[in-house]
Amino acid sequence: MNIKEIHIAEEFSDVPYGRYDEDGPDNGQRFREELLADAIRNFDEVHVFLDGAMGYGSSFLEEAFGGLYRTNGIDKNIIKKKLKIFTELDFLRDSIWGYIADAKKE
């Protein structure tokens, strides 16, 4: 099995913030475009580790994860099959799955 691990705090930012570039350099759109979307397309599983960052705003999480379907058009069933979220905070995991479930195509 081909697995990609993404440790957000180590590989992207320990202060991920905002939705778009105008919100700051460590935004959800950039995370999705530079790390997450290609990993989902090219690996059997993608393990995303959230712990270690200062916190996550809803705009970052919704854009990064909901955007996989809404913007990148990756089927929700593929996302559910491949994406594994690792965190000690259950509400973050639940929020991410909620943003994916609620995402509508642009």
C-alpha positions as CSV (number, residue, x, y, z in Angstrom):
1,M,0.0,0.0,0.0
2,N,1.2,3.4,-1.0
3,I,0.8,5.8,2.0
4,K,1.7,9.5,2.1
5,E,2.1,11.2,5.5
6,I,1.6,14.9,5.9
7,H,2.5,16.5,9.2
8,I,1.0,20.0,8.9
9,A,3.0,21.6,11.8
10,E,6.3,20.3,10.4
11,E,5.8,20.3,6.7
12,F,3.5,23.3,6.2
13,S,3.1,25.6,9.2
14,D,2.7,25.5,12.9
15,V,0.3,28.5,12.5
16,P,-2.0,27.5,9.6
17,Y,-4.5,30.3,9.1
18,G,-7.0,31.6,6.7
19,R,-8.7,30.5,3.5
20,Y,-6.9,32.3,0.6
21,D,-3.6,33.9,-0.1
22,E,-4.9,37.3,0.9
23,D,-5.4,35.9,4.4
24,G,-1.8,35.0,4.8
25,P,0.9,32.7,3.4
26,D,-0.1,29.6,5.4
27,N,-3.7,29.4,4.2
28,G,-6.0,26.4,3.4
29,Q,-6.0,26.9,-0.3
30,R,-2.2,26.8,-0.5
31,F,-2.1,23.7,1.7
32,R,-4.7,21.9,-0.5
33,E,-3.0,22.9,-3.7
34,E,0.6,22.3,-2.7
35,L,0.3,19.2,-0.5
36,L,-3.1,17.6,-0.1
37,A,-4.9,17.3,-3.5
38,D,-2.0,15.7,-5.3
39,A,-1.4,13.3,-2.4
40,I,-5.1,12.2,-2.5
41,R,-4.8,11.7,-6.3
42,N,-1.5,9.8,-6.2
43,F,-1.5,7.7,-3.1
44,D,-3.7,4.8,-1.8
45,E,-3.9,6.6,1.6
46,V,-3.1,10.0,2.9
47,H,-2.4,10.3,6.6
48,V,-2.8,13.9,7.8
49,F,-1.4,14.7,11.3
50,L,-2.9,17.8,12.8
51,D,-1.2,17.9,16.2
52,G,1.6,20.3,16.9
53,A,0.1,23.4,15.3
54,M,-1.1,26.3,17.4
55,G,-4.7,25.8,16.3
56,Y,-6.9,25.6,13.2
57,G,-9.5,28.1,12.1
58,S,-12.7,26.9,10.4
59,S,-11.8,28.8,7.2
60,F,-8.5,26.9,6.9
61,L,-10.0,23.5,7.5
62,E,-13.0,24.1,5.2
63,E,-10.9,25.4,2.3
64,A,-8.2,22.7,2.7
65,F,-10.5,19.7,3.1
66,G,-13.9,20.8,1.7
67,G,-12.1,22.2,-1.2
68,L,-10.9,18.8,-2.3
69,Y,-14.4,18.2,-3.6
70,R,-15.7,21.7,-4.1
71,T,-12.7,23.1,-6.1
72,N,-10.6,20.1,-7.1
73,G,-13.6,17.8,-7.9
74,I,-12.3,14.8,-6.1
75,D,-15.1,12.4,-5.5
76,K,-16.2,12.3,-1.8
77,N,-16.1,8.5,-1.8
78,I,-12.4,8.7,-2.9
79,I,-11.7,11.2,-0.2
80,K,-13.4,9.1,2.5
81,K,-11.5,6.0,1.3
82,K,-8.0,7.6,1.2
83,L,-8.0,10.3,3.8
84,K,-7.0,9.4,7.4
85,I,-7.0,12.2,10.0
86,F,-4.8,11.9,13.1
87,T,-5.3,14.2,16.0
88,E,-5.9,14.1,19.7
89,L,-8.8,16.5,19.3
90,D,-11.9,14.7,18.1
91,F,-13.7,17.9,17.3
92,L,-11.1,18.8,14.6
93,R,-11.5,15.4,12.9
94,D,-15.3,15.7,13.1
95,S,-15.2,19.3,11.7
96,I,-13.1,18.1,8.8
97,W,-15.5,15.3,7.9
98,G,-18.4,17.7,8.3
99,Y,-16.8,20.2,5.8
100,I,-16.2,17.4,3.3
101,A,-19.8,16.2,3.7
102,D,-21.2,19.7,3.3
103,A,-19.1,20.7,0.3
104,K,-20.9,21.6,-2.9
105,K,-19.2,21.8,-6.3
106,E,-18.4,25.3,-7.5
